[in-house]
Amino acid sequence: MKSQESKLIERITIIPGLMGGKPTIRGNRFTVIDILELLSSGMTNEQILEEHPILENEDITAALLFSAKQIRDEYSYE
């Protein structure tokens, strides 16, 4: 059985030619960065979901998890 983290990460897709190859949510034209920008603007999960019905709460969690993993894997502070 897949871990919860693996199931979330599977929601993030990178498809050449779609949105310039940026990580998207479930193959839709909604990028991880779109979600991060909405959250950083002060929107709550509930507000995001209401304004963008194509998204699910797990998509927001997946975007955050994906971003955290990317930063952890790319940056090392010594």
PyMOL commands that set and color helices and strands:
alter all, ss='L'
color gray80, all
select helices_A, chain A and resi 4-9+19-21+32-40+45-51+57-74
alter helices_A, ss='H'
color red, helices_A
select strands_A, chain A and resi 12-13+24-25
alter strands_A, ss='S'
color yellow, strands_A
deselect
rebuild
show_as cartoon
